[in-house]
Amino acid sequence: MQIIISGGGIGGLTAALALQARGHEVTVLEAVREPRPLGVGINLLPHAVAVLDGLGLLPALHEMAVETSALVFANRHGQPIYRDPRGLAGGYSHPQFSIHRGELQMRLWAEASAKVTVLGGQRVVNVRDDGGRAVAEIETADGPRELAADLVVGADGIHSALRRRLAPDEGPPRWRGVMMWRGTTWAPPFLDGRTMVQAGHSRAKFVVYPIGAPRADGLQLINWVADRRLREPEPGLTAPDRADWSRPGRPEDLLPTFGRWRFDWLDVPGLITRAEQMLEWPMVDRDPLPRWRLGRSTLLGDSAHPMYPIGSNGATQAIMDAQALAEALGAHADLDTALAAYEDERRPMCARIVEMNRQEGLDAILDRVEALAPDGFADLADIIDPAEVAAEINAYKAAAGHRTAR
Ligand SMILES: Cc1cc2nc3c(=O)[nH]c(=O)nc-3n(C[C@H](O)[C@H](O)[C@H](O)COP(=O)(O)OP(=O)(O)OC[C@H]3O[C@@H](n4cnc5c(N)ncnc54)[C@H](O)[C@@H]3O)c2cc1C
């Protein structure tokens, strides 16, 4: 098939590679003219790493990323609540990787450019079905143009133009009052130098993990995300204007909340004040859609199911979509049957994650511990059964598609 993918992010580029590997002729159209390594850290869960391994990318991931050994939950006093071994240490077939989003995108871009047509400066604004073909309507610096194919895949992110065809009255993404500050800081490694930590609770949470090996001076690039609830989620609350997304943040926005979070194993205010970059984003999502396909087009990744960044699911679920779409097109000769099979496989799970993340997902345990012991605890078992904590976290993981090899 001839397939156009609108959007050269992690989802679109992985889909391009997975579809090309199955013999399809793929063209990726990316709105940005020259992609740059934007963003900070993301985590790739083992099931997504397995997909990238199938595309020959495991050595590159080992080169670029940190193999995450564990996810540690802690209260805002730095007391550990639960340690969840990750990747091979957690019994999975593949590692979990903490990686710089922009570097991963650039690597996928290079990989895809060697195998399929990848064009920058091409904004897909609409798709229409015409005589048994899908026609992408494209804006470029040289004016509008059109390109026909058998299928157009909308991998164009949270502000997706192609999603708008399915949900014309949807409006802007949903915001419930939490702002995120994403930063990177060169700092001494903490714990084993490979651990991801989520500390605090849903009103003030600090997520932190390294995204590179220590350099010669011993410092490691540490990625962190500080969440603060700025508003209560009352009806009618609207997200900050899109023009204000990813604007530079200031330490003064965070120090009143996180300034005293000095644990004996992590200096949170130190990471904030010494950040080399810090960007502010509203935490937003969208309601799950009743369908992703319309004629000869479908959606994938954030355009299909933007979700709160909880549980390391953003890039992971986009990669799982890419794999499922390629498999469904291989398994069914009829396009509509294939797109229905792809949706049946992916849509219910992604809708479930959107809903679970609205309830804090696996981080809900942080709120429970904060409510039970706001001043900390002598022994966790005094306030909550540790087996209950493990069961809650494992239930989320199972619902979000984690599968151990054991
Ligand atoms: C600039 C940027 C920085 C990010 N930084 C982080 C981060 O630090 N941490 C994190 O957890 N997540 C980050 N994300 C989100 C994360 O990358 C996604 O949640 C996840 O990887 C799923 O990716 P996706 O490919 O579905 O969507 P995206 O990564 O959003 O990619 C969508 C792509 O489509 C392109 N596009 C948009 N509209 C059109 C159009 N009309 N026509 C053609 N192309 C179009 C965009 O330029 C982009 O390249 C970032 C996303 C972006 C775009």
PDBQT file of the ligand as one rigid body, heavy atoms in Angstrom, charges set to zero:
ROOT
HETATM    1  C1  LIG A 501       8.077  19.459  20.761  1.00  0.00    +0.000 C 
HETATM    2  C2  LIG A 501       7.595  18.352  21.662  1.00  0.00    +0.000 A 
HETATM    3  C3  LIG A 501       8.248  18.142  22.881  1.00  0.00    +0.000 A 
HETATM    4  C4  LIG A 501       7.806  17.129  23.746  1.00  0.00    +0.000 A 
HETATM    5  N1  LIG A 501       8.475  16.939  24.908  1.00  0.00    +0.000 NA
HETATM    6  C5  LIG A 501       8.110  15.943  25.729  1.00  0.00    +0.000 A 
HETATM    7  C6  LIG A 501       8.828  15.684  26.938  1.00  0.00    +0.000 A 
HETATM    8  O1  LIG A 501       9.796  16.362  27.250  1.00  0.00    +0.000 OA
HETATM    9  N2  LIG A 501       8.415  14.669  27.750  1.00  0.00    +0.000 N 
HETATM   10  C7  LIG A 501       7.329  13.893  27.418  1.00  0.00    +0.000 A 
HETATM   11  O2  LIG A 501       6.973  12.986  28.184  1.00  0.00    +0.000 OA
HETATM   12  N3  LIG A 501       6.633  14.109  26.269  1.00  0.00    +0.000 NA
HETATM   13  C8  LIG A 501       6.997  15.106  25.429  1.00  0.00    +0.000 A 
HETATM   14  N4  LIG A 501       6.297  15.308  24.271  1.00  0.00    +0.000 N 
HETATM   15  C9  LIG A 501       5.156  14.435  23.973  1.00  0.00    +0.000 C 
HETATM   16  C10 LIG A 501       5.611  13.043  23.535  1.00  0.00    +0.000 C 
HETATM   17  O3  LIG A 501       6.586  13.134  22.534  1.00  0.00    +0.000 OA
HETATM   18  C11 LIG A 501       4.405  12.280  23.040  1.00  0.00    +0.000 C 
HETATM   19  O4  LIG A 501       3.466  12.168  24.101  1.00  0.00    +0.000 OA
HETATM   20  C12 LIG A 501       4.679  10.873  22.595  1.00  0.00    +0.000 C 
HETATM   21  O5  LIG A 501       5.989  10.701  22.120  1.00  0.00    +0.000 OA
HETATM   22  C13 LIG A 501       3.704  10.436  21.497  1.00  0.00    +0.000 C 
HETATM   23  O6  LIG A 501       4.167  11.006  20.303  1.00  0.00    +0.000 OA
HETATM   24  P1  LIG A 501       3.364  11.290  18.983  1.00  0.00    +0.000 P 
HETATM   25  O7  LIG A 501       4.301  10.919  17.876  1.00  0.00    +0.000 OA
HETATM   26  O8  LIG A 501       2.023  10.674  18.993  1.00  0.00    +0.000 OA
HETATM   27  O9  LIG A 501       3.108  12.853  19.030  1.00  0.00    +0.000 OA
HETATM   28  P2  LIG A 501       4.151  14.060  19.051  1.00  0.00    +0.000 P 
HETATM   29  O10 LIG A 501       5.394  13.688  19.726  1.00  0.00    +0.000 OA
HETATM   30  O11 LIG A 501       3.406  15.230  19.536  1.00  0.00    +0.000 OA
HETATM   31  O12 LIG A 501       4.496  14.266  17.507  1.00  0.00    +0.000 OA
HETATM   32  C14 LIG A 501       3.586  14.836  16.578  1.00  0.00    +0.000 C 
HETATM   33  C15 LIG A 501       4.357  15.348  15.382  1.00  0.00    +0.000 C 
HETATM   34  O13 LIG A 501       3.438  15.788  14.397  1.00  0.00    +0.000 OA
HETATM   35  C16 LIG A 501       3.828  17.049  13.908  1.00  0.00    +0.000 C 
HETATM   36  N5  LIG A 501       2.608  17.728  13.433  1.00  0.00    +0.000 N 
HETATM   37  C17 LIG A 501       1.676  18.370  14.174  1.00  0.00    +0.000 A 
HETATM   38  N6  LIG A 501       0.676  18.806  13.399  1.00  0.00    +0.000 NA
HETATM   39  C18 LIG A 501       0.983  18.419  12.130  1.00  0.00    +0.000 A 
HETATM   40  C19 LIG A 501       0.324  18.556  10.871  1.00  0.00    +0.000 A 
HETATM   41  N7  LIG A 501      -0.866  19.192  10.766  1.00  0.00    +0.000 N 
HETATM   42  N8  LIG A 501       0.914  18.025   9.760  1.00  0.00    +0.000 NA
HETATM   43  C20 LIG A 501       2.106  17.384   9.851  1.00  0.00    +0.000 A 
HETATM   44  N9  LIG A 501       2.780  17.234  11.018  1.00  0.00    +0.000 NA
HETATM   45  C21 LIG A 501       2.217  17.726  12.150  1.00  0.00    +0.000 A 
HETATM   46  C22 LIG A 501       4.492  17.711  15.087  1.00  0.00    +0.000 C 
HETATM   47  O14 LIG A 501       5.373  18.743  14.690  1.00  0.00    +0.000 OA
HETATM   48  C23 LIG A 501       5.244  16.526  15.727  1.00  0.00    +0.000 C 
HETATM   49  O15 LIG A 501       6.511  16.331  15.162  1.00  0.00    +0.000 OA
HETATM   50  C24 LIG A 501       6.692  16.317  23.379  1.00  0.00    +0.000 A 
HETATM   51  C25 LIG A 501       6.045  16.518  22.156  1.00  0.00    +0.000 A 
HETATM   52  C26 LIG A 501       6.490  17.516  21.297  1.00  0.00    +0.000 A 
HETATM   53  C27 LIG A 501       5.791  17.722  19.957  1.00  0.00    +0.000 C 
ENDROOT
TORSDOF 0
